[in-house]
Amino acid sequence: MKTTASSNRYSLIDAVRAVAIISMVIYHLCYDIFMVYEVDDRFMFYPWVVIWERSICFTFIIVSGISLNFSRHAVRRGIIVNLCGLAVTAVTMIFLPSEQIWFGVLNLIGCAMLITYALRKPLGHIPPAVGMLLSFLIFGFLYGVPNGYVGFFTAKLAELPSALYFTDLLAPFGLPSPGFYSSDWFPLIPWLFLFIFGWYLWRFIRERGWDDLFRFNVPILGTIGRYSLYIYMAHQPILYLICAAVFGHF
């Protein structure tokens, strides 16, 4: 590891993002092998796999929230990420309808960028430590909304009325109909609040003068992290082609 004193980039954040993207590619390769090609359709339900998948999601969303603090073109970036998410939806609908994606992680991040940026002034009046605590508590309280309850993460406090879950049009907000399915789904409730947690986290770090610790550069990982969106868009088609070649069919 080395520092780049002349650079203003917080390269360690790129490295963390790179570790997440590498882990995600490996996870999706396993998903394609075990779930799409049905080598072991219990794969996604093993506890260690659930923890692995959540760790990737948490890292991506928190780092995306952190990175919004550095964006000079947040609205444009948010629109681009949303368009990439819509492209993923279109491709999966056409070529892999059984694994189609509706409001996946890219649409979540794109919308969270736009919403958080629009609310940056009122959010900025809240001290970072308080903002971190509140956003994480709200995230935990609303974590079960997509599954019909509120509580704290998997601890249920109250069931929500089934009448709230009447249309897939509300799926982006965490209120899908009973028949809704998406192989990658991250609704705004609760995940927006984890994104906001990341936004506050960086402000907390900077407020305490710890930001220089993130100027360390890990050359290979730093490069991978800077191109994470391109890798995300390209990796699944490549993995599908590899799996198709190995298993002999699409």
ZAKERO-6925 format. One line per 4 residues: number of its first residue (from 1); for each residue x, y, z of N, C-alpha, C. Coordinates in Angstrom, 1 decimal, padded with zeros to 4 digits. Layout:
NUM) X,Y,Z,X,Y,Z,X,Y,Z ~ ... .
END
This chain:
1) 000.8,-001.2,000.0,000.0,000.0,000.0,000.9,001.2,000.0 ~ 000.4,002.2,-000.7,001.1,003.5,-000.7,000.2,004.6,-000.7 ~ 000.7,005.8,-000.4,-000.1,007.0,-000.4,000.2,007.8,-001.7 ~ -000.7,008.6,-002.1,-000.5,009.5,-003.2,-000.8,010.9,-002.7 .
5) 000.2,011.5,-002.2,000.1,012.8,-001.6,-000.5,013.9,-002.5 ~ -000.2,013.7,-003.8,-000.6,014.8,-004.8,-002.1,014.6,-005.2 ~ -002.7,013.4,-004.8,-004.0,013.2,-005.2,-005.0,013.5,-004.1 ~ -006.2,014.0,-004.6,-007.2,014.3,-003.6,-008.2,013.1,-003.5 .
9) -008.0,012.1,-004.2,-008.9,010.9,-004.2,-008.7,010.1,-003.0 ~ -009.8,009.6,-002.4,-009.8,008.7,-001.3,-009.7,007.3,-001.8 ~ -008.5,006.9,-002.2,-008.4,005.6,-002.9,-008.8,004.4,-002.1 ~ -008.7,004.5,-000.8,-009.1,003.3,000.0,-010.5,003.0,-000.2 .
13) -011.3,004.0,-000.4,-012.8,003.7,-000.7,-012.9,003.0,-002.0 ~ -012.1,003.3,-003.0,-012.1,002.5,-004.2,-011.8,001.1,-004.0 ~ -010.8,000.9,-003.1,-010.3,-000.5,-002.8,-011.5,-001.3,-002.1 ~ -012.2,-000.7,-001.2,-013.3,-001.4,-000.5,-014.4,-001.7,-001.5 .
17) -014.7,-000.8,-002.4,-015.6,-001.0,-003.5,-015.2,-002.2,-004.4 ~ -013.9,-002.2,-004.6,-013.3,-003.3,-005.5,-013.5,-004.7,-004.8 ~ -013.2,-004.7,-003.5,-013.4,-006.0,-002.8,-014.9,-006.5,-002.9 ~ -015.8,-005.5,-002.8,-017.2,-005.8,-002.9,-017.6,-006.3,-004.3 .
21) -017.0,-005.7,-005.4,-017.4,-006.1,-006.7,-016.8,-007.4,-007.1 ~ -015.6,-007.7,-006.6,-015.0,-009.0,-006.8,-015.8,-010.1,-006.1 ~ -016.2,-009.8,-004.9,-017.0,-010.8,-004.1,-018.4,-011.0,-004.8 ~ -018.9,-009.9,-005.4,-020.2,-010.0,-006.1,-020.1,-010.9,-007.3 .
25) -019.0,-010.7,-008.1,-018.8,-011.5,-009.3,-018.7,-013.0,-008.9 ~ -018.0,-013.3,-007.9,-017.9,-014.7,-007.5,-019.3,-015.2,-007.0 ~ -020.0,-014.4,-006.3,-021.3,-014.8,-005.8,-022.2,-015.0,-007.0 ~ -022.2,-014.2,-008.0,-023.1,-014.3,-009.1,-022.7,-015.6,-010.0 .
29) -021.4,-015.9,-010.0,-021.0,-017.1,-010.7,-021.6,-018.3,-010.0 ~ -021.5,-018.3,-008.7,-022.1,-019.4,-007.9,-023.6,-019.5,-008.1 ~ -024.2,-018.3,-008.1,-025.7,-018.2,-008.3,-026.1,-018.8,-009.7 ~ -025.3,-018.5,-010.7,-025.6,-019.0,-012.0,-025.4,-020.5,-012.1 .
33) -024.4,-021.0,-011.4,-024.1,-022.4,-011.4,-025.2,-023.2,-010.7 ~ -025.4,-022.8,-009.4,-026.3,-023.5,-008.5,-027.8,-023.3,-008.7 ~ -028.1,-022.1,-009.0,-029.6,-021.7,-009.1,-030.1,-021.8,-010.6 ~ -029.4,-021.0,-011.5,-029.9,-021.0,-012.9,-029.7,-022.3,-013.5 .
37) -028.6,-023.0,-013.3,-028.4,-024.3,-013.9,-028.7,-025.4,-013.0 ~ -029.3,-025.1,-011.8,-029.9,-026.0,-010.9,-029.0,-027.1,-010.4 ~ -027.7,-026.8,-010.2,-026.8,-027.8,-009.6,-027.2,-028.0,-008.1 ~ -027.6,-026.9,-007.5,-028.1,-027.1,-006.1,-029.0,-025.9,-005.8 .
41) -030.3,-026.1,-006.0,-031.3,-025.0,-005.8,-031.5,-024.6,-004.4 ~ -030.8,-025.2,-003.4,-030.9,-024.7,-002.1,-029.8,-023.7,-001.8 ~ -029.0,-023.4,-002.7,-027.8,-022.6,-002.5,-028.1,-021.3,-001.8 ~ -029.1,-020.6,-002.3,-029.3,-019.2,-001.8,-029.9,-019.3,-000.3 .
45) -030.3,-020.4,000.2,-030.9,-020.5,001.5,-029.9,-021.0,002.6 ~ -028.7,-021.3,002.2,-027.7,-021.7,003.2,-027.4,-020.4,004.0 ~ -027.3,-020.5,005.4,-027.1,-019.3,006.2,-025.8,-018.6,005.8 ~ -024.7,-019.3,005.5,-023.5,-018.6,005.1,-023.6,-017.8,003.8 .
49) -024.4,-018.3,002.9,-024.7,-017.7,001.6,-025.5,-016.4,001.8 ~ -026.5,-016.5,002.7,-027.3,-015.3,003.0,-026.4,-014.2,003.6 ~ -025.5,-014.6,004.5,-024.6,-013.6,005.1,-023.7,-013.0,004.1 ~ -023.2,-013.9,003.2,-022.3,-013.4,002.1,-023.0,-012.4,001.3 .
53) -024.2,-012.7,000.8,-024.9,-011.8,-000.1,-025.2,-010.5,000.6 ~ -025.6,-010.5,001.9,-025.9,-009.3,002.6,-024.7,-008.5,002.8 ~ -023.5,-009.1,003.0,-022.3,-008.3,003.2,-021.9,-007.6,002.0 ~ -022.2,-008.2,000.8,-021.9,-007.5,-000.5,-022.8,-006.3,-000.6 .
57) -024.1,-006.5,-000.4,-025.1,-005.4,-000.5,-024.9,-004.3,000.4 ~ -024.6,-004.6,001.7,-024.4,-003.6,002.7,-023.2,-002.7,002.3 ~ -022.1,-003.4,001.8,-020.9,-002.7,001.5,-021.1,-001.7,000.3 ~ -021.8,-002.3,-000.8,-022.0,-001.5,-002.0,-022.9,-000.2,-001.6 .
61) -023.9,-000.4,-000.9,-024.9,000.7,-000.6,-024.2,001.7,000.3 ~ -023.5,001.3,001.3,-022.9,002.2,002.2,-021.8,003.0,001.5 ~ -021.0,002.3,000.7,-019.9,003.0,-000.1,-020.5,004.0,-001.1 ~ -021.6,003.6,-001.7,-022.3,004.5,-002.6,-022.8,005.8,-001.9 .
65) -023.3,005.6,-000.6,-023.7,006.7,000.2,-022.5,007.6,000.5 ~ -021.4,007.0,000.9,-020.2,007.8,001.1,-019.8,008.6,-000.1 ~ -019.8,007.9,-001.2,-019.3,008.5,-002.5,-020.1,009.7,-002.9 ~ -021.4,009.8,-002.5,-022.2,010.9,-002.9,-021.6,012.2,-002.4 .
69) -020.9,012.2,-001.3,-020.3,013.4,-000.8,-019.2,014.0,-001.7 ~ -018.7,013.1,-002.7,-017.7,013.6,-003.6,-018.2,014.0,-005.0 ~ -019.5,013.7,-005.2,-020.0,013.8,-006.6,-020.2,015.2,-006.9 ~ -019.6,015.7,-008.1,-019.9,017.0,-008.6,-021.1,017.1,-009.5 .
73) -021.5,015.9,-010.0,-022.6,015.9,-010.9,-023.6,014.8,-010.4 ~ -024.1,015.0,-009.2,-024.9,013.9,-008.5,-026.2,013.6,-009.3 ~ -026.9,014.6,-009.9,-028.1,014.4,-010.6,-027.8,013.6,-011.9 ~ -026.8,014.0,-012.6,-026.4,013.3,-013.8,-026.0,011.9,-013.5 .
77) -025.2,011.7,-012.5,-024.8,010.4,-012.1,-025.9,009.5,-011.7 ~ -026.9,010.1,-010.9,-028.0,009.3,-010.5,-028.9,008.8,-011.7 ~ -029.0,009.7,-012.7,-029.8,009.4,-013.9,-029.1,008.3,-014.6 ~ -027.8,008.4,-014.8,-027.0,007.3,-015.5,-027.1,006.0,-014.8 .
81) -027.0,006.0,-013.5,-027.1,004.7,-012.8,-028.5,004.1,-012.9 ~ -029.5,004.9,-012.9,-030.9,004.5,-013.1,-031.1,003.9,-014.5 ~ -030.5,004.5,-015.5,-030.6,004.0,-016.8,-029.9,002.7,-017.0 ~ -028.8,002.6,-016.3,-028.1,001.3,-016.3,-029.0,000.2,-015.7 .
85) -029.6,000.5,-014.6,-030.5,-000.4,-013.9,-031.7,-000.8,-014.8 ~ -032.2,000.2,-015.6,-033.3,-000.1,-016.5,-032.8,-001.0,-017.7 ~ -031.6,-000.8,-018.1,-031.0,-001.7,-019.1,-030.9,-003.1,-018.6 ~ -030.5,-003.3,-017.4,-030.4,-004.6,-016.8,-031.8,-005.3,-016.8 .
89) -032.8,-004.5,-016.4,-034.1,-005.0,-016.4,-034.6,-005.5,-017.8 ~ -034.3,-004.6,-018.8,-034.7,-005.0,-020.2,-034.0,-006.2,-020.7 ~ -032.7,-006.3,-020.4,-031.9,-007.5,-020.9,-032.4,-008.8,-020.2 ~ -032.7,-008.7,-018.9,-033.1,-009.9,-018.2,-034.5,-010.3,-018.7 .
93) -035.4,-009.3,-019.0,-036.7,-009.6,-019.5,-036.7,-010.4,-020.8 ~ -035.7,-009.9,-021.7,-035.7,-010.5,-023.0,-035.0,-011.8,-023.1 ~ -033.8,-011.9,-022.4,-032.9,-013.1,-022.5,-033.0,-014.1,-021.4 ~ -033.5,-013.6,-020.2,-033.6,-014.6,-019.1,-034.8,-014.2,-018.2 .
97) -036.0,-014.4,-018.8,-037.2,-014.0,-018.1,-037.4,-014.7,-016.7 ~ -036.9,-015.9,-016.6,-037.0,-016.6,-015.3,-036.2,-015.9,-014.2 ~ -035.2,-015.1,-014.6,-034.4,-014.4,-013.6,-034.4,-012.9,-013.8 ~ -035.6,-012.4,-014.3,-035.7,-011.0,-014.5,-035.5,-010.1,-013.3 .
101) -035.0,-008.9,-013.5,-034.7,-008.0,-012.4,-035.6,-006.8,-012.5 ~ -036.3,-006.5,-011.4,-037.1,-005.3,-011.2,-036.6,-004.5,-010.0 ~ -036.2,-003.3,-010.3,-035.7,-002.4,-009.2,-034.6,-003.1,-008.4 ~ -033.5,-003.4,-009.2,-032.4,-004.0,-008.6,-031.5,-003.0,-007.9 .
105) -030.3,-003.4,-007.5,-029.4,-002.5,-006.7,-029.0,-001.2,-007.5 ~ -028.9,-001.3,-008.8,-028.6,-000.1,-009.5,-029.7,001.0,-009.5 ~ -030.9,000.5,-009.6,-032.0,001.5,-009.5,-032.1,002.0,-008.1 ~ -031.9,001.2,-007.1,-031.9,001.7,-005.7,-030.9,002.8,-005.6 .
109) -029.6,002.5,-006.0,-028.5,003.5,-005.8,-028.8,004.7,-006.6 ~ -029.3,004.6,-007.8,-029.6,005.8,-008.6,-030.6,006.7,-008.0 ~ -031.7,006.0,-007.5,-032.8,006.8,-006.9,-032.3,007.4,-005.6 ~ -031.6,006.6,-004.8,-031.1,007.1,-003.5,-030.2,008.3,-003.7 .
113) -029.4,008.3,-004.7,-028.5,009.4,-005.0,-029.3,010.7,-005.3 ~ -030.4,010.5,-006.1,-031.2,011.7,-006.4,-032.0,012.2,-005.2 ~ -032.5,011.3,-004.4,-033.3,011.7,-003.2,-032.4,012.3,-002.2 ~ -031.3,011.7,-001.9,-030.4,012.2,-000.9,-029.8,013.6,-001.3 .
117) -029.5,013.7,-002.6,-028.9,015.0,-003.0,-030.0,016.1,-002.9 ~ -031.2,015.7,-003.3,-032.3,016.7,-003.2,-032.6,017.1,-001.7 ~ -032.3,016.2,-000.8,-032.5,016.5,000.7,-031.3,016.9,001.4 ~ -030.2,017.1,000.7,-028.9,017.4,001.3,-028.9,018.5,002.3 .
121) -029.6,019.6,002.0,-029.6,020.8,002.9,-030.2,020.5,004.2 ~ -031.5,020.0,004.3,-032.1,019.6,005.6,-031.3,018.5,006.3 ~ -030.8,017.5,005.5,-030.1,016.4,006.2,-028.8,017.0,006.7 ~ -028.2,018.0,006.1,-026.9,018.6,006.5,-027.0,019.3,007.8 .
125) -028.2,019.7,008.2,-028.4,020.4,009.5,-028.3,019.4,010.7 ~ -028.4,018.1,010.4,-028.4,017.1,011.5,-026.9,016.7,011.7 ~ -026.4,016.8,013.0,-025.0,016.3,013.3,-024.8,014.9,012.7 ~ -023.6,014.7,012.1,-023.4,013.4,011.5,-023.6,012.2,012.4 .
129) -023.1,012.3,013.6,-023.3,011.1,014.6,-024.8,010.8,014.8 ~ -025.6,011.9,014.9,-027.0,011.7,015.1,-027.7,011.2,013.8 ~ -027.3,011.7,012.7,-027.8,011.3,011.4,-027.5,009.8,011.2 ~ -026.3,009.4,011.5,-025.9,008.0,011.4,-026.8,007.1,012.2 .
133) -027.0,007.5,013.5,-027.8,006.7,014.4,-029.2,006.6,014.0 ~ -029.8,007.8,013.6,-031.2,007.8,013.2,-031.4,007.0,011.9 ~ -030.6,007.2,010.9,-030.8,006.5,009.7,-030.6,005.0,009.8 ~ -029.7,004.5,010.7,-029.5,003.1,010.9,-030.7,002.5,011.7 .
137) -031.2,003.3,012.7,-032.3,002.8,013.4,-033.6,002.7,012.5 ~ -033.8,003.7,011.7,-034.9,003.6,010.8,-034.8,002.5,009.8 ~ -033.6,002.3,009.3,-033.3,001.1,008.4,-033.7,-000.2,009.1 ~ -033.2,-000.3,010.3,-033.5,-001.6,011.1,-035.0,-001.7,011.3 .
141) -035.7,-000.6,011.7,-037.1,-000.7,012.0,-037.9,-001.0,010.7 ~ -037.5,-000.5,009.6,-038.3,-000.8,008.3,-037.8,-002.0,007.5 ~ -036.7,-002.7,008.0,-036.1,-003.8,007.3,-037.1,-004.8,006.9 ~ -038.1,-005.1,007.7,-039.1,-006.1,007.4,-040.3,-005.7,006.6 .
145) -040.4,-004.4,006.2,-041.5,-003.9,005.4,-041.8,-004.7,004.2 ~ -040.7,-005.0,003.4,-041.0,-005.8,002.2,-041.6,-007.2,002.5 ~ -041.4,-007.7,003.7,-041.9,-009.0,004.1,-043.2,-008.8,005.0 ~ -043.7,-007.6,005.1,-045.0,-007.4,005.7,-045.0,-007.1,007.2 .
149) -043.9,-006.6,007.7,-043.9,-006.3,009.1,-042.9,-005.2,009.4 ~ -043.0,-004.6,010.6,-042.0,-003.7,011.1,-041.5,-004.2,012.4 ~ -040.3,-003.8,012.8,-039.6,-004.4,014.0,-038.2,-003.8,014.1 ~ -037.3,-004.7,014.3,-035.9,-004.4,014.2,-035.1,-005.5,013.5 .
153) -034.8,-005.3,012.3,-034.3,-006.4,011.4,-035.2,-007.5,011.4 ~ -034.8,-008.7,011.8,-035.7,-009.9,011.7,-036.6,-010.1,012.9 ~ -036.5,-009.2,013.9,-037.4,-009.3,015.1,-038.7,-008.5,014.8 ~ -039.8,-009.2,014.7,-041.1,-008.6,014.3,-041.7,-007.9,015.5 .
157) -042.2,-006.7,015.3,-043.0,-006.0,016.3,-044.4,-005.9,016.0 ~ -044.7,-005.7,014.7,-046.1,-005.6,014.3,-046.2,-006.0,012.8 ~ -047.3,-006.7,012.5,-047.6,-007.0,011.1,-048.2,-005.8,010.4 ~ -047.9,-005.6,009.1,-048.5,-004.5,008.4,-049.8,-005.0,007.7 .
161) -050.8,-004.2,007.4,-052.0,-004.6,006.7,-051.7,-005.2,005.3 ~ -052.3,-006.3,005.0,-052.1,-006.9,003.7,-052.6,-006.0,002.6 ~ -053.5,-005.1,002.9,-054.1,-004.2,001.9,-053.0,-003.3,001.3 ~ -051.9,-003.1,002.0,-050.8,-002.2,001.5,-050.1,-002.9,000.3 .
165) -050.2,-004.2,000.2,-049.4,-005.0,-000.8,-050.4,-005.5,-001.9 ~ -050.9,-004.5,-002.6,-051.9,-004.9,-003.6,-051.5,-004.7,-005.1 ~ -050.3,-004.1,-005.3,-049.9,-003.8,-006.7,-048.4,-003.9,-006.8 ~ -047.8,-004.4,-007.9,-046.4,-004.4,-008.1,-045.9,-003.0,-008.4 .
169) -046.7,-002.0,-008.6,-046.3,-000.7,-008.9,-045.6,-000.1,-007.6 ~ -046.0,-000.6,-006.5,-045.4,-000.1,-005.2,-044.1,-001.0,-004.8 ~ -043.8,-001.9,-005.6,-042.6,-002.7,-005.3,-041.3,-001.9,-005.1 ~ -041.1,-000.8,-005.9,-039.9,000.0,-005.6,-039.9,000.6,-004.2 .
173) -041.0,000.7,-003.6,-041.1,001.3,-002.3,-041.2,000.3,-001.2 ~ -041.1,-001.0,-001.6,-041.1,-002.1,-000.6,-042.4,-002.6,-000.3 ~ -043.4,-002.4,-001.1,-044.8,-002.9,-000.9,-045.3,-003.6,-002.1 ~ -044.7,-004.8,-002.4,-045.1,-005.6,-003.6,-046.3,-006.4,-003.4 .
177) -046.9,-006.8,-004.5,-048.1,-007.7,-004.4,-047.5,-009.1,-004.0 ~ -048.4,-010.0,-003.6,-047.9,-011.3,-003.2,-047.2,-012.1,-004.3 ~ -047.6,-011.8,-005.6,-047.0,-012.6,-006.7,-045.7,-012.0,-007.3 ~ -045.3,-010.9,-006.7,-044.1,-010.2,-007.2,-042.8,-011.0,-007.1 .
181) -042.0,-011.0,-008.2,-040.7,-011.7,-008.2,-039.7,-010.9,-008.9 ~ -038.5,-010.8,-008.3,-037.3,-010.2,-008.9,-036.1,-010.9,-008.4 ~ -035.2,-011.3,-009.2,-034.0,-012.0,-008.8,-033.0,-011.1,-008.1 ~ -033.2,-009.8,-008.2,-032.4,-008.8,-007.6,-033.3,-007.6,-007.3 .
185) -033.7,-007.4,-006.0,-034.7,-006.4,-005.6,-034.2,-005.7,-004.4 ~ -034.1,-004.4,-004.5,-033.7,-003.5,-003.4,-034.6,-002.3,-003.3 ~ -035.7,-002.4,-002.7,-036.7,-001.3,-002.6,-036.1,-000.2,-001.7 ~ -036.7,001.0,-002.0,-036.3,002.2,-001.2,-036.5,002.1,000.2 .
189) -037.6,001.4,000.6,-037.8,001.0,002.0,-037.4,-000.4,002.1 ~ -036.4,-000.7,002.9,-035.7,000.2,003.8,-034.3,000.7,003.3 ~ -033.9,000.3,002.1,-032.5,000.5,001.7,-032.0,001.9,001.6 ~ -032.9,002.8,001.3,-032.6,004.2,001.2,-031.9,004.7,002.4 .
193) -032.3,004.2,003.6,-031.8,004.7,004.9,-030.4,004.1,005.1 ~ -030.0,003.0,004.5,-028.7,002.5,004.6,-027.7,003.4,003.8 ~ -028.2,003.8,002.6,-027.5,004.7,001.8,-027.3,006.1,002.5 ~ -028.3,006.6,003.2,-028.2,007.8,003.9,-027.2,007.6,005.1 .
197) -027.2,006.4,005.7,-026.2,006.1,006.7,-024.8,006.3,006.2 ~ -024.6,005.8,005.0,-023.3,005.9,004.4,-022.9,007.4,004.1 ~ -023.9,008.2,003.7,-023.7,009.6,003.5,-023.2,010.3,004.7 ~ -023.9,010.0,005.8,-023.6,010.6,007.1,-022.2,010.0,007.6 .
201) -021.9,008.7,007.4,-020.7,008.1,007.9,-019.5,008.9,007.4 ~ -019.5,009.3,006.1,-018.3,010.0,005.7,-018.2,011.4,006.3 ~ -019.3,012.0,006.6,-019.3,013.3,007.2,-018.8,013.2,008.7 ~ -019.2,012.1,009.3,-018.7,011.8,010.7,-017.2,011.6,010.6 .
205) -016.7,010.8,009.6,-015.2,010.6,009.5,-014.5,011.9,009.3 ~ -015.0,012.7,008.3,-014.3,014.0,008.0,-014.4,014.9,009.2 ~ -015.5,014.9,009.9,-015.6,015.8,011.1,-014.5,015.6,012.1 ~ -014.1,014.3,012.2,-013.1,013.9,013.2,-011.7,013.9,012.6 .
209) -011.6,014.3,011.4,-010.2,014.4,010.8,-009.6,013.1,010.4 ~ -010.4,012.1,010.2,-009.9,010.8,009.9,-009.9,010.5,008.4 ~ -010.3,011.5,007.6,-010.4,011.3,006.2,-009.1,011.0,005.5 ~ -008.0,011.6,006.0,-006.6,011.3,005.4,-006.3,009.9,005.4 .
213) -006.8,009.1,006.4,-006.5,007.7,006.4,-007.0,006.9,005.2 ~ -007.9,007.6,004.5,-008.5,006.9,003.3,-007.8,007.3,002.0 ~ -006.7,008.0,002.1,-005.9,008.3,000.9,-004.9,007.3,000.5 ~ -004.8,006.2,001.3,-004.0,005.1,000.9,-004.5,004.5,-000.4 .
217) -003.5,004.1,-001.2,-003.8,003.6,-002.6,-003.4,002.1,-002.7 ~ -004.3,001.3,-003.0,-004.0,-000.1,-003.3,-004.1,-000.2,-004.8 ~ -003.0,-000.2,-005.5,-003.1,000.0,-007.0,-004.1,-000.8,-007.8 ~ -004.1,-002.1,-007.7,-005.0,-002.9,-008.5,-006.4,-002.8,-008.0 .
221) -006.6,-002.8,-006.7,-008.0,-002.7,-006.2,-008.5,-001.3,-006.5 ~ -007.7,-000.3,-006.4,-008.1,001.1,-006.6,-008.7,001.2,-008.0 ~ -008.0,000.6,-009.0,-008.4,000.7,-010.4,-009.7,-000.1,-010.6 ~ -009.8,-001.2,-010.0,-011.0,-002.0,-010.1,-012.2,-001.2,-009.6 .
225) -012.0,-000.6,-008.4,-013.1,000.1,-007.7,-013.6,001.3,-008.6 ~ -012.7,001.9,-009.3,-013.1,003.1,-010.1,-013.9,002.7,-011.3 ~ -013.8,001.4,-011.7,-014.6,001.0,-012.9,-015.7,000.0,-012.5 ~ -016.2,000.1,-011.2,-017.1,-000.9,-010.7,-018.4,-000.9,-011.5 .
229) -018.9,000.2,-012.0,-020.2,000.2,-012.7,-020.0,-000.5,-014.0 ~ -018.9,-000.3,-014.7,-018.7,-001.0,-016.0,-018.6,-002.6,-015.7 ~ -017.9,-002.9,-014.6,-017.8,-004.3,-014.3,-019.1,-004.9,-014.0 ~ -020.0,-004.2,-013.2,-021.3,-004.6,-012.9,-022.1,-004.9,-014.2 .
233) -022.0,-004.0,-015.1,-022.8,-004.1,-016.3,-022.4,-005.3,-017.2 ~ -021.1,-005.6,-017.2,-020.5,-006.5,-018.1,-020.4,-008.0,-017.5 ~ -020.4,-008.1,-016.2,-020.0,-009.4,-015.6,-021.0,-010.5,-015.9 ~ -022.3,-010.2,-015.7,-023.3,-011.2,-015.8,-023.4,-011.8,-017.3 .
237) -023.4,-011.0,-018.3,-023.4,-011.6,-019.7,-022.2,-012.5,-019.9 ~ -021.0,-012.1,-019.4,-019.8,-012.9,-019.5,-020.0,-014.2,-018.7 ~ -020.5,-014.1,-017.5,-020.7,-015.3,-016.7,-021.7,-016.3,-017.3 ~ -022.7,-015.7,-017.9,-023.7,-016.6,-018.6,-023.1,-017.3,-019.7 .
241) -022.3,-016.6,-020.5,-021.6,-017.3,-021.6,-020.7,-018.4,-021.2 ~ -019.9,-018.1,-020.1,-019.0,-019.2,-019.5,-019.8,-020.4,-019.1 ~ -020.9,-020.1,-018.3,-021.8,-021.2,-017.8,-022.4,-022.0,-019.0 ~ -022.9,-021.2,-020.0,-023.5,-021.9,-021.2,-022.5,-022.8,-021.9 .
245) -021.2,-022.3,-022.0,-020.2,-023.2,-022.6,-019.9,-024.4,-021.8 ~ -019.9,-024.3,-020.5,-019.6,-025.4,-019.6,-020.8,-026.4,-019.5 ~ -022.0,-025.9,-019.4,-023.2,-026.8,-019.3,-023.8,-027.1,-020.6 ~ -023.4,-026.5,-021.7,-023.8,-026.9,-023.0,-025.1,-026.3,-023.5 .
249) -025.7,-025.3,-022.7,-026.9,-024.7,-023.2,-027.2,-023.4,-022.4 ~ -028.0,-022.5,-023.0,-028.3,-021.2,-022.4,-029.5,-021.4,-021.4 .
END
